[in-house]
Amino acid sequence: MKRELIFSAEAAKNLRQLESNPAAEGILRQVRKTLGMLETNIRHPALHTHKYDSLEGPNGEEVFEAYAQNRTAGAYRIFFLYGPDRVEGKRRVPRLTIVAITPQP
C-alpha cells in the first residue's frame, strides 16, 4: 500500500542537514532508500521496523523505528508514527509522520 510521508520540523531539518553535507552522500542515499521503502512496503525485512518505547508522539501515539543503516557505528534510524490519514471524498490516504532522522541514540 502506497503511503504519503509527512515530515515534522525536526525531521525536515535532519534531512536538510544531510543534503547539505557532501561527506554524508552515502548516508543520504541510504536514508532516501529507507524513506522509499516506508512509502511502499513498511513491512520490508530490511527496515527492521519496531515500536520504540522511549518516545511518544505529541498526542500519546506510539513511535516506531526503522533502520536506514545496520551493523554500523552510529547507524542512522528513522523514527515515525502512523497518521494523520488524509481523506479525499470516500477514499482514505494513509500517511506516516516522520518524527526524526538521526544516528542511533
Backbone as JSON Lines, residues from 0, in Angstrom:
{"i":0,"aa":"M","n":[0.84,-1.18,0.0],"ca":[0.0,0.0,0.0],"c":[0.89,1.24,0.0]}
{"i":1,"aa":"K","n":[0.62,2.14,-0.9],"ca":[1.37,3.39,-1.0],"c":[0.94,4.34,0.12]}
{"i":2,"aa":"R","n":[1.92,4.87,0.83],"ca":[1.65,5.82,1.92],"c":[2.3,7.15,1.58]}
{"i":3,"aa":"E","n":[1.71,8.2,2.08],"ca":[2.32,9.53,1.98],"c":[3.18,9.75,3.21]}
{"i":4,"aa":"L","n":[4.27,10.47,3.03],"ca":[5.14,10.8,4.16],"c":[4.99,12.28,4.48]}
{"i":5,"aa":"I","n":[4.85,12.58,5.76],"ca":[4.81,13.95,6.27],"c":[6.04,14.09,7.16]}
{"i":6,"aa":"F","n":[6.74,15.18,7.07],"ca":[7.94,15.39,7.87],"c":[7.68,16.43,8.95]}
{"i":7,"aa":"S","n":[8.02,16.09,10.19],"ca":[7.96,17.07,11.27],"c":[9.06,18.11,11.01]}
{"i":8,"aa":"A","n":[9.01,19.21,11.73],"ca":[10.04,20.24,11.57],"c":[11.42,19.66,11.87]}
{"i":9,"aa":"E","n":[11.51,18.83,12.89],"ca":[12.79,18.2,13.27],"c":[13.3,17.28,12.17]}
{"i":10,"aa":"A","n":[12.43,16.44,11.62],"ca":[12.84,15.51,10.56],"c":[13.25,16.26,9.3]}
{"i":11,"aa":"A","n":[12.52,17.32,8.96],"ca":[12.88,18.12,7.78],"c":[14.25,18.76,7.97]}
{"i":12,"aa":"K","n":[14.52,19.24,9.18],"ca":[15.82,19.83,9.48],"c":[16.92,18.77,9.38]}
{"i":13,"aa":"N","n":[16.67,17.57,9.92],"ca":[17.64,16.47,9.84],"c":[17.96,16.14,8.39]}
{"i":14,"aa":"L","n":[16.94,16.07,7.54],"ca":[17.14,15.73,6.14],"c":[17.9,16.83,5.41]}
{"i":15,"aa":"R","n":[17.58,18.09,5.68],"ca":[18.31,19.22,5.05],"c":[19.78,19.2,5.44]}
{"i":16,"aa":"Q","n":[20.07,18.86,6.7],"ca":[21.47,18.79,7.14],"c":[22.22,17.71,6.38]}
{"i":17,"aa":"L","n":[21.6,16.57,6.17],"ca":[22.24,15.5,5.39],"c":[22.44,15.94,3.94]}
{"i":18,"aa":"E","n":[21.45,16.61,3.37],"ca":[21.53,17.06,1.98],"c":[22.62,18.11,1.77]}
{"i":19,"aa":"S","n":[22.88,18.91,2.78],"ca":[23.88,19.98,2.64],"c":[25.3,19.53,2.99]}
{"i":20,"aa":"N","n":[25.47,18.29,3.43],"ca":[26.78,17.78,3.83],"c":[27.31,16.83,2.75]}
{"i":21,"aa":"P","n":[28.29,17.27,1.94],"ca":[28.81,16.4,0.89],"c":[29.42,15.1,1.43]}
{"i":22,"aa":"A","n":[29.93,15.12,2.64],"ca":[30.53,13.92,3.23],"c":[29.49,12.87,3.61]}
{"i":23,"aa":"A","n":[28.22,13.28,3.67],"ca":[27.15,12.36,4.07],"c":[26.37,11.85,2.87]}
{"i":24,"aa":"E","n":[26.97,11.87,1.69],"ca":[26.27,11.45,0.47],"c":[25.78,10.01,0.56]}
{"i":25,"aa":"G","n":[26.61,9.12,1.07],"ca":[26.22,7.71,1.2],"c":[25.09,7.53,2.2]}
{"i":26,"aa":"I","n":[25.16,8.23,3.31],"ca":[24.11,8.15,4.33],"c":[22.79,8.68,3.76]}
{"i":27,"aa":"L","n":[22.87,9.8,3.03],"ca":[21.68,10.39,2.43],"c":[21.03,9.4,1.46]}
{"i":28,"aa":"R","n":[21.81,8.72,0.66],"ca":[21.28,7.73,-0.28],"c":[20.55,6.61,0.48]}
{"i":29,"aa":"Q","n":[21.14,6.14,1.58],"ca":[20.52,5.09,2.38],"c":[19.23,5.58,3.05]}
{"i":30,"aa":"V","n":[19.24,6.81,3.54],"ca":[18.05,7.39,4.17],"c":[16.93,7.52,3.15]}
{"i":31,"aa":"R","n":[17.25,8.0,1.94],"ca":[16.22,8.15,0.91],"c":[15.65,6.79,0.49]}
{"i":32,"aa":"K","n":[16.51,5.78,0.4],"ca":[16.05,4.44,0.06],"c":[15.08,3.92,1.13]}
{"i":33,"aa":"T","n":[15.43,4.16,2.39],"ca":[14.58,3.73,3.51],"c":[13.25,4.47,3.47]}
{"i":34,"aa":"L","n":[13.26,5.77,3.2],"ca":[12.01,6.52,3.09],"c":[11.14,5.97,1.97]}
{"i":35,"aa":"G","n":[11.76,5.59,0.87],"ca":[11.01,4.98,-0.23],"c":[10.37,3.66,0.17]}
{"i":36,"aa":"M","n":[11.1,2.85,0.93],"ca":[10.53,1.58,1.4],"c":[9.4,1.82,2.38]}
{"i":37,"aa":"L","n":[9.51,2.85,3.22],"ca":[8.43,3.17,4.15],"c":[7.16,3.55,3.38]}
{"i":38,"aa":"E","n":[7.32,4.22,2.25],"ca":[6.18,4.61,1.42],"c":[5.49,3.4,0.79]}
{"i":39,"aa":"T","n":[6.29,2.43,0.35],"ca":[5.73,1.34,-0.44],"c":[5.52,0.03,0.31]}
{"i":40,"aa":"N","n":[6.41,-0.31,1.25],"ca":[6.31,-1.59,1.93],"c":[6.88,-1.47,3.34]}
{"i":41,"aa":"I","n":[6.07,-1.02,4.25],"ca":[6.51,-0.76,5.62],"c":[6.96,-2.03,6.34]}
{"i":42,"aa":"R","n":[6.58,-3.18,5.83],"ca":[6.96,-4.46,6.45],"c":[8.19,-5.09,5.8]}
{"i":43,"aa":"H","n":[8.88,-4.34,4.97],"ca":[10.07,-4.88,4.31],"c":[11.07,-5.33,5.38]}
{"i":44,"aa":"P","n":[11.63,-6.54,5.27],"ca":[12.53,-7.07,6.3],"c":[13.78,-6.22,6.54]}
{"i":45,"aa":"A","n":[14.24,-5.52,5.52],"ca":[15.45,-4.7,5.67],"c":[15.24,-3.51,6.6]}
{"i":46,"aa":"L","n":[14.0,-3.11,6.79],"ca":[13.71,-1.96,7.64],"c":[13.83,-2.28,9.12]}
{"i":47,"aa":"H","n":[13.64,-3.52,9.5],"ca":[13.67,-3.92,10.91],"c":[12.75,-3.02,11.74]}
{"i":48,"aa":"T","n":[11.58,-2.73,11.21],"ca":[10.63,-1.82,11.85],"c":[10.13,-2.41,13.17]}
{"i":49,"aa":"H","n":[10.15,-1.58,14.21],"ca":[9.62,-2.0,15.51],"c":[9.25,-0.78,16.34]}
{"i":50,"aa":"K","n":[8.41,-1.02,17.33],"ca":[7.98,0.05,18.23],"c":[9.17,0.5,19.06]}
{"i":51,"aa":"Y","n":[9.27,1.82,19.24],"ca":[10.35,2.4,20.03],"c":[9.73,2.92,21.32]}
{"i":52,"aa":"D","n":[10.01,2.23,22.42],"ca":[9.32,2.52,23.68],"c":[9.76,3.8,24.37]}
{"i":53,"aa":"S","n":[10.93,4.34,24.03],"ca":[11.45,5.51,24.73],"c":[10.85,6.83,24.25]}
{"i":54,"aa":"L","n":[10.09,6.8,23.16],"ca":[9.49,8.02,22.63],"c":[7.98,7.85,22.54]}
{"i":55,"aa":"E","n":[7.31,8.99,22.55],"ca":[5.86,9.02,22.41],"c":[5.52,10.19,21.52]}
{"i":56,"aa":"G","n":[4.49,10.06,20.7],"ca":[4.05,11.16,19.84],"c":[3.46,12.29,20.66]}
{"i":57,"aa":"P","n":[3.19,13.44,20.03],"ca":[2.67,14.6,20.76],"c":[1.33,14.36,21.43]}
{"i":58,"aa":"N","n":[0.55,13.42,20.89],"ca":[-0.76,13.11,21.47],"c":[-0.79,11.71,22.06]}
{"i":59,"aa":"G","n":[0.39,11.22,22.47],"ca":[0.49,9.91,23.08],"c":[0.58,8.75,22.08]}
{"i":60,"aa":"E","n":[0.77,9.05,20.78],"ca":[0.84,8.0,19.78],"c":[2.11,7.17,19.97]}
{"i":61,"aa":"E","n":[2.06,5.93,19.5],"ca":[3.22,5.05,19.52],"c":[4.2,5.5,18.43]}
{"i":62,"aa":"V","n":[5.48,5.51,18.75],"ca":[6.52,5.86,17.79],"c":[7.24,4.58,17.4]}
{"i":63,"aa":"F","n":[7.55,4.48,16.1],"ca":[8.24,3.31,15.57],"c":[9.59,3.72,15.01]}
{"i":64,"aa":"E","n":[10.47,2.73,14.9],"ca":[11.83,2.95,14.42],"c":[12.06,2.06,13.2]}
{"i":65,"aa":"A","n":[12.72,2.6,12.18],"ca":[13.13,1.83,11.01],"c":[14.62,2.07,10.79]}
{"i":66,"aa":"Y","n":[15.32,1.04,10.36],"ca":[16.76,1.13,10.16],"c":[17.07,1.68,8.76]}
{"i":67,"aa":"A","n":[17.87,2.73,8.69],"ca":[18.41,3.19,7.42],"c":[19.77,2.54,7.2]}
{"i":68,"aa":"Q","n":[20.45,2.2,8.29],"ca":[21.73,1.51,8.25],"c":[21.7,0.41,9.31]}
{"i":69,"aa":"N","n":[22.56,-0.56,9.12],"ca":[22.64,-1.66,10.06],"c":[24.11,-2.06,10.21]}
{"i":70,"aa":"R","n":[24.46,-2.55,11.37],"ca":[25.83,-3.01,11.64],"c":[26.87,-1.94,11.35]}
{"i":71,"aa":"T","n":[26.57,-0.72,11.74],"ca":[27.46,0.42,11.56],"c":[27.45,1.24,12.85]}
{"i":72,"aa":"A","n":[28.61,1.67,13.27],"ca":[28.67,2.55,14.46],"c":[27.91,3.83,14.14]}
{"i":73,"aa":"G","n":[27.02,4.22,15.03],"ca":[26.22,5.44,14.81],"c":[25.26,5.29,13.65]}
{"i":74,"aa":"A","n":[24.73,4.09,13.44],"ca":[23.83,3.81,12.33],"c":[22.6,4.73,12.37]}
{"i":75,"aa":"Y","n":[22.18,5.19,11.19],"ca":[21.04,6.09,11.11],"c":[19.72,5.33,11.26]}
{"i":76,"aa":"R","n":[18.8,5.97,11.95],"ca":[17.47,5.44,12.2],"c":[16.44,6.5,11.8]}
{"i":77,"aa":"I","n":[15.28,6.02,11.4],"ca":[14.16,6.91,11.07],"c":[13.03,6.59,12.05]}
{"i":78,"aa":"F","n":[12.6,7.6,12.77],"ca":[11.52,7.45,13.75],"c":[10.25,8.03,13.14]}
{"i":79,"aa":"F","n":[9.14,7.28,13.25],"ca":[7.9,7.71,12.62],"c":[6.71,7.27,13.45]}
{"i":80,"aa":"L","n":[5.56,7.86,13.13],"ca":[4.29,7.42,13.72],"c":[3.24,7.36,12.62]}
{"i":81,"aa":"Y","n":[2.21,6.58,12.85],"ca":[1.15,6.41,11.87],"c":[0.2,7.59,11.94]}
{"i":82,"aa":"G","n":[-0.15,8.14,10.75],"ca":[-1.15,9.19,10.65],"c":[-0.58,10.58,10.7]}
{"i":83,"aa":"P","n":[-1.39,11.58,10.65],"ca":[-2.84,11.51,10.46],"c":[-3.16,11.22,9.0]}
{"i":84,"aa":"D","n":[-4.11,10.31,8.75],"ca":[-4.5,9.97,7.4],"c":[-5.27,11.13,6.77]}
{"i":85,"aa":"R","n":[-5.24,11.17,5.44],"ca":[-5.94,12.21,4.69],"c":[-7.14,11.55,4.03]}
{"i":86,"aa":"V","n":[-8.27,12.26,4.01],"ca":[-9.49,11.72,3.41],"c":[-9.83,12.57,2.19]}
{"i":87,"aa":"E","n":[-10.01,11.87,1.05],"ca":[-10.43,12.52,-0.2],"c":[-11.78,11.92,-0.59]}
{"i":88,"aa":"G","n":[-12.85,12.59,-0.27],"ca":[-14.18,12.04,-0.52],"c":[-14.39,10.8,0.32]}
{"i":89,"aa":"K","n":[-14.56,9.64,-0.34],"ca":[-14.72,8.39,0.39],"c":[-13.42,7.61,0.48]}
{"i":90,"aa":"R","n":[-12.36,8.16,-0.06],"ca":[-11.07,7.48,-0.1],"c":[-10.17,7.96,1.03]}
{"i":91,"aa":"R","n":[-9.6,6.99,1.75],"ca":[-8.66,7.31,2.83],"c":[-7.24,7.11,2.31]}
{"i":92,"aa":"V","n":[-6.39,8.12,2.47],"ca":[-4.99,8.04,2.05],"c":[-4.14,7.89,3.31]}
{"i":93,"aa":"P","n":[-3.51,6.71,3.5],"ca":[-2.7,6.51,4.71],"c":[-1.43,7.34,4.66]}
{"i":94,"aa":"R","n":[-1.05,7.88,5.81],"ca":[0.15,8.7,5.9],"c":[0.98,8.29,7.1]}
{"i":95,"aa":"L","n":[2.28,8.52,7.0],"ca":[3.22,8.36,8.11],"c":[3.82,9.73,8.39]}
{"i":96,"aa":"T","n":[3.98,10.04,9.66],"ca":[4.68,11.26,10.05],"c":[6.08,10.88,10.46]}
{"i":97,"aa":"I","n":[7.07,11.38,9.74],"ca":[8.47,11.15,10.06],"c":[8.82,12.13,11.17]}
{"i":98,"aa":"V","n":[9.21,11.58,12.31],"ca":[9.48,12.4,13.51],"c":[10.93,12.87,13.53]}
{"i":99,"aa":"A","n":[11.86,11.96,13.2],"ca":[13.29,12.31,13.23],"c":[14.08,11.34,12.36]}
{"i":100,"aa":"I","n":[15.19,11.85,11.84],"ca":[16.17,11.05,11.08],"c":[17.49,11.32,11.77]}
{"i":101,"aa":"T","n":[17.99,10.33,12.47],"ca":[19.12,10.59,13.36],"c":[20.01,9.36,13.54]}
{"i":102,"aa":"P","n":[21.27,9.57,13.93],"ca":[22.09,8.4,14.28],"c":[21.48,7.68,15.47]}
{"i":103,"aa":"Q","n":[21.81,6.41,15.57],"ca":[21.27,5.57,16.66],"c":[21.52,6.23,18.0]}
{"i":104,"aa":"P","n":[20.44,6.39,18.79],"ca":[20.61,7.03,20.11],"c":[21.34,6.13,21.08]}
